[in-house]
Amino acid sequence: MATINMILQGKGGVGKSLVASTLTQYFLENGKEVCCVDTDPVNATFAGYKRFNVTALDIMNGDDIDPRRFDTLVELMLALPEDSEMVIDNGAATFVPFASYLAENNVFQMLQESGYSVNLHTVITGGQALPDTLNGLRSLLKAFQAPLYVWLNSYFGQIRSNQKSFEEFILYKENIDRFAALIRLPQKKKETFGRDFEDLLTARLSFQEGIESELPVMTRQRLRMIWSEFHAEIKASGL
């Protein structure tokens, strides 16, 4: 059974493309065939990763979904080989129309009836964007029944509200059965690990490319350590 992984969040700049690239690297390392799609018409960050051969697909026509372009996306899904993975990075600008179109056309039901598995991924971040990312999560919980993987990104601040952690939020407690897993993005010292990681992201390189590059030996060692933590987090989620 092929699996379709959609990264959806209405708040921009919170790490959706990081999740997409990390998932892709994890699947590839585990011997999976991966089809990558970037539907963000504004910031096609995921498409910048040359190693992943990402298909850039603008599914919008003005403020609305272009049905014909969306049909192209569905055809890509239905053409997936057995046991392969698709990773779709959807932009903040297209979140509302994309999610609405999926729901209105029962796309997930159609895919499941056709023998495909669908996983939703969203990002919750700390700091000022916390309320916005929680609203995005609420929208997904309301619109879909697919397994939901929540990636917790504390890069911008701790994910806490009223002295409570995410697992203590009412939103989490009331919907705990809807969550497939919580995945915590590793946080490192910005002066060393953090800088190496940010340089890797800016260059749109995979961890493997960084580790196998001619970067200084300790830089490559730190990247290897960061990737080991990412890999362990994703593996623990059951993906």
C-alpha positions in Angstrom: 0.0 0.0 0.0 1.4 3.4 -1.0 1.2 6.2 1.6 0.5 9.9 1.0 2.0 12.3 3.6 0.6 15.8 3.5 2.1 18.6 5.5 -0.5 21.2 6.3 -0.4 24.3 8.4 -1.9 27.7 7.8 0.9 29.6 9.5 4.0 30.3 7.4 7.6 30.0 8.5 7.1 27.4 11.1 9.0 24.5 9.6 6.7 22.7 7.2 9.4 22.4 4.5 11.8 21.1 7.2 9.3 18.4 8.1 8.9 17.5 4.4 12.6 17.2 3.8 13.2 15.3 7.0 10.4 12.8 6.2 11.8 12.3 2.7 15.3 11.6 4.0 13.9 9.2 6.6 11.9 7.2 4.0 14.8 7.2 1.5 17.2 5.9 4.2 14.7 3.1 4.9 14.8 2.0 1.3 11.4 3.5 0.3 10.7 5.0 -3.1 9.6 8.6 -2.5 7.6 11.0 -4.7 7.9 14.6 -3.6 5.6 17.4 -4.4 5.7 21.1 -3.5 2.4 22.9 -3.9 3.5 26.2 -2.4 3.2 28.9 -5.1 4.9 31.6 -2.9 7.8 29.9 -1.2 8.8 26.7 -3.0 11.4 25.8 -0.4 10.9 22.0 -0.6 11.4 22.2 -4.4 14.8 23.7 -3.8 16.1 20.3 -2.6 17.6 19.0 -5.9 18.5 15.6 -4.4 14.8 14.8 -3.9 13.7 15.6 -7.5 10.6 17.5 -6.1 7.8 18.2 -8.5 6.7 21.9 -8.1 3.0 22.1 -8.8 1.1 25.3 -8.5 -2.5 24.2 -7.9 -3.9 27.7 -7.5 -5.7 30.0 -9.9 -6.0 33.3 -8.1 -7.5 32.6 -4.7 -9.1 29.3 -5.6 -7.9 25.8 -6.4 -7.6 25.1 -10.1 -9.5 21.8 -10.6 -7.4 20.7 -13.5 -4.1 21.3 -11.7 -5.4 19.6 -8.6 -6.4 16.6 -10.8 -2.8 16.5 -11.8 -1.8 16.1 -8.2 -4.4 13.3 -7.7 -3.1 11.5 -10.8 0.4 11.6 -9.3 -1.0 10.0 -6.1 -2.8 7.3 -8.0 0.3 6.5 -10.0 2.4 5.7 -6.9 4.1 2.3 -6.9 3.2 -0.2 -4.3 4.7 0.5 -0.8 6.1 3.9 -1.9 5.7 7.2 -0.1 4.5 10.6 -1.3 5.5 13.7 0.6 3.5 16.9 -0.2 4.6 20.2 1.2 1.6 22.6 1.1 2.1 26.3 1.6 0.5 28.6 4.2 -1.1 30.7 1.4 -2.9 27.7 0.0 -3.8 26.0 3.3 -7.5 27.1 3.5 -8.5 26.5 -0.2 -6.4 23.3 -0.3 -7.9 21.8 2.9 -11.4 22.9 1.8 -11.1 21.3 -1.6 -9.8 18.1 -0.1 -12.8 18.0 2.3 -15.5 19.1 -0.2 -14.4 16.5 -2.8 -13.9 13.6 -0.3 -10.4 13.1 -1.6 -9.2 11.1 1.4 -12.1 8.7 1.2 -11.5 8.3 -2.5 -7.8 7.5 -2.0 -8.5 5.1 0.9 -11.1 3.3 -1.2 -8.5 3.0 -4.0 -6.1 1.3 -1.6 -4.0 4.2 -0.5 -3.1 5.3 3.1 -3.2 9.0 4.0 -1.2 10.7 6.8 -1.6 14.3 7.8 1.3 16.2 9.4 1.2 19.6 11.0 3.6 21.8 12.9 3.1 23.4 16.3 5.6 26.1 17.2 6.3 28.0 20.3 6.5 31.8 20.7 4.2 34.3 19.1 3.0 31.8 16.4 1.7 29.3 18.9 -2.0 30.5 18.8 -1.9 30.5 15.0 -0.5 27.0 14.7 -3.0 25.7 17.2 -5.8 27.2 15.1 -4.4 25.4 12.1 -4.4 22.1 14.1 -8.1 22.8 15.1 -9.0 23.2 11.4 -7.5 19.9 10.5 -9.1 18.0 13.4 -12.5 19.5 12.4 -12.2 18.7 8.6 -10.5 15.3 8.5 -10.4 11.9 10.2 -7.0 10.9 8.8 -4.1 10.0 11.2 -2.5 13.2 12.4 1.2 13.5 13.2 2.0 16.7 15.2 5.6 18.0 14.9 6.6 20.1 17.9 9.0 22.9 16.9 10.4 24.8 19.9 12.9 26.8 17.8 11.0 30.0 18.4 10.2 29.4 22.0 8.8 26.8 24.4 5.5 25.3 23.4 3.7 26.3 26.6 0.6 28.3 27.5 -0.5 29.2 31.0 2.4 27.1 32.3 1.0 24.0 30.5 2.9 21.8 28.0 1.3 20.8 24.7 0.2 17.4 26.2 -1.7 19.4 28.9 -3.6 21.6 26.4 -7.3 21.0 26.3 -7.1 20.7 22.5 -4.7 17.8 22.9 -6.6 16.1 25.7 -10.0 16.3 24.0 -8.6 14.8 20.8 -5.9 12.5 22.0 -7.3 9.6 20.1 -6.9 11.5 16.9 -3.2 11.9 17.1 -1.0 9.2 15.6 2.1 10.6 17.3 3.9 13.7 18.6 7.3 14.2 17.0 9.7 16.7 18.6 12.2 18.5 16.4 15.6 18.4 18.1 16.9 21.7 19.5 20.6 22.3 19.7 23.0 25.0 20.8 22.7 27.7 18.1 26.4 28.6 18.3 27.6 25.2 17.1 25.0 22.6 16.1 22.4 25.2 15.3 24.6 27.1 13.0 25.6 24.0 11.1 22.0 22.9 10.8 20.9 26.3 9.6 23.6 26.4 7.0 22.5 23.0 5.8 18.9 24.2 5.4 19.9 27.4 3.7 21.9 25.4 1.1 18.9 23.0 0.6 21.0 20.0 1.3 20.0 16.7 2.9 21.8 15.5 5.9 23.5 12.8 3.8 24.8 15.4 1.4 26.2 17.4 4.3 27.7 14.4 6.0 29.4 13.2 2.8 30.6 16.6 1.8 34.0 18.2 2.3 32.8 20.3 5.3 35.1 20.4 8.3 35.1 17.0 10.1 33.5 18.3 13.3 30.7 20.0 11.3 30.0 16.7 9.7 30.1 15.0 13.0 27.5 17.5 14.4 25.3 17.0 11.4 25.5 13.2 11.9 24.5 13.6 15.6 21.5 15.9 14.7 20.3 13.5 12.0 20.5 10.6 14.5 18.1 12.4 16.8 15.7 13.3 14.0 15.8 9.6 12.8 15.1 8.3 16.3 12.1 10.7 16.8 10.5 9.7 13.5 11.2 6.0 14.1 9.5 6.2 17.5 6.4 7.7 15.8 5.9 4.4 13.9 6.2 6.0 10.4 
